């Protein structure tokens, strides 16, 4: 399977210079309490999308999909997004102003999945969709070197 993953939220967006301010995104992705990563498996590719900014920010691959559950007090990031998987980043775009806008790169993709952006966390996409989005990230960004 290939995945499209939303990160951030309208009221808590990915920071403009996330490569410095949210380095955790390079190695971990979090999932909401109601949408655990049950079907996500090791070795599967992911396109990462920043909610709020509406831009594509990274290509990644799942390293450990066991879905470790974190805990925290109500209102905390750990409480809102308790499920965590480990990922390896291949290419990324930061600052966000340099990242490709999804609606400009793939307007048909944005229309086809419009409902998922409001109620989703992650969903499966096909190989041609992945190739189109990954090419945009690679063209606008750079390889990740830990």
C-alpha positions as CSV (number, residue, x, y, z in Angstrom):
1,X,0.0,0.0,0.0
2,X,1.0,3.6,-0.5
3,X,-0.2,6.3,1.8
4,X,-1.1,10.0,1.9
5,X,-0.7,11.4,5.4
6,X,-2.0,14.7,6.8
7,X,0.2,16.3,9.5
8,X,-0.7,19.3,11.6
9,X,-4.2,20.8,12.1
10,X,-5.9,24.0,11.1
11,X,-5.5,25.3,14.7
12,X,-2.0,23.7,15.1
13,X,-0.3,23.9,11.7
14,X,3.1,22.6,10.8
15,X,5.5,25.6,11.5
16,X,6.9,27.4,8.4
17,X,10.4,26.3,9.1
18,X,9.5,22.8,10.3
19,X,12.9,21.4,9.5
20,X,14.1,23.2,12.6
21,X,10.9,23.6,14.7
22,X,9.4,20.1,14.2
23,X,12.3,17.8,13.5
24,X,10.3,14.9,14.8
25,X,8.4,14.8,11.5
26,X,11.5,13.4,9.9
27,X,11.4,10.2,12.0
28,X,7.9,9.9,13.4
29,X,4.3,10.4,12.3
30,X,1.4,10.6,14.7
31,X,-2.2,9.5,14.2
32,X,-5.4,10.6,15.9
33,X,-6.9,8.6,18.7
34,X,-9.9,7.6,16.4
35,X,-7.7,6.7,13.3
36,X,-4.9,4.4,14.4
37,X,-2.5,3.2,11.7
38,X,-3.9,-0.3,11.7
39,X,-3.3,-1.1,8.0
40,X,0.1,0.7,7.7
41,X,3.0,-1.7,7.3
42,X,6.8,-1.6,7.3
43,X,8.3,-0.6,3.9
44,X,5.3,1.3,2.6
45,X,5.8,4.7,1.0
46,X,4.1,7.9,2.4
47,X,3.5,11.3,1.0
48,X,3.3,13.9,3.8
49,X,1.0,16.9,3.5
50,X,0.9,19.9,5.8
51,X,-2.6,20.8,6.8
52,X,-3.3,24.6,6.9
53,X,-0.5,25.4,4.4
54,X,-1.9,22.9,1.9
55,X,1.5,21.9,0.7
56,X,3.4,18.6,0.1
57,X,6.4,18.4,2.5
58,X,8.0,15.0,2.4
59,X,8.4,11.5,0.9
60,X,8.9,8.9,3.5
61,X,8.9,5.1,4.1
62,X,7.5,3.3,7.1
63,X,10.3,1.9,9.3
64,X,8.2,0.6,12.2
65,X,4.5,0.4,11.9
66,X,3.6,-1.3,15.3
67,X,1.7,1.9,16.2
68,X,3.1,2.7,19.6
69,X,0.4,4.4,21.7
70,X,1.5,7.4,23.6
71,X,-0.4,9.0,26.5
72,X,-0.8,12.5,27.8
73,X,-3.2,14.8,29.6
74,X,-6.3,15.9,27.7
75,X,-5.5,18.8,25.4
76,X,-1.9,17.7,24.9
77,X,-0.4,16.6,21.5
78,X,0.1,13.1,22.9
79,X,-3.6,12.9,23.9
80,X,-4.9,14.2,20.5
81,X,-2.5,12.1,18.4
82,X,-1.5,9.1,20.5
83,X,-0.6,6.6,17.8
84,X,3.0,6.9,16.5
85,X,5.0,5.1,13.8
86,X,8.6,5.4,12.8
87,X,9.5,6.6,9.3
88,X,12.5,7.3,7.2
89,X,12.4,10.6,5.2
90,X,13.8,10.5,1.6
91,X,13.0,14.1,0.3
92,X,11.6,17.1,2.1
93,X,10.6,20.7,1.5
94,X,11.3,23.3,4.2
95,X,10.6,26.1,4.6
96,X,6.9,25.7,3.7
97,X,7.0,28.6,1.3
98,X,9.2,26.5,-1.0
99,X,6.9,23.4,-0.9
100,X,4.7,22.5,-3.8
101,X,1.0,23.4,-3.4
102,X,-1.1,20.3,-3.8
103,X,-3.9,22.1,-5.9
104,X,-1.3,23.4,-8.3
105,X,0.6,20.1,-8.7
106,X,-2.3,17.7,-8.8
107,X,-5.7,19.5,-9.0
108,X,-7.5,16.3,-9.9
109,X,-6.1,14.5,-6.8
110,X,-7.2,17.4,-4.6
111,X,-10.8,17.2,-6.0
112,X,-11.0,13.4,-5.9
113,X,-10.1,13.2,-2.2
114,X,-11.6,16.5,-1.0
115,X,-13.8,14.8,1.6
116,X,-10.9,13.0,3.2
117,X,-9.1,16.2,4.0
118,X,-11.9,17.2,6.4
119,X,-12.3,13.9,8.2
120,X,-9.2,11.9,7.4
121,X,-5.8,11.4,8.8
122,X,-4.3,9.1,6.2
123,X,-5.5,7.1,3.2
124,X,-4.3,4.8,0.5
125,X,-3.3,6.2,-2.9
126,X,-2.2,4.4,-6.1
127,X,1.2,4.3,-7.7
128,X,0.6,6.9,-10.4
129,X,-0.7,9.4,-7.7
130,X,2.4,8.7,-5.6
131,X,4.7,9.2,-8.5
132,X,3.2,12.6,-9.4
133,X,3.3,13.9,-5.9
134,X,6.7,12.5,-5.1
135,X,8.2,14.1,-8.2
136,X,6.8,17.5,-7.1
137,X,8.4,17.1,-3.7
138,X,11.7,16.0,-5.2
139,X,11.8,18.9,-7.7
140,X,11.0,21.5,-5.0
141,X,12.9,20.0,-2.1
142,X,16.1,18.2,-1.3
143,X,17.2,14.8,0.0
144,X,17.1,14.3,3.8
145,X,20.5,13.6,5.4
146,X,20.2,12.9,9.1
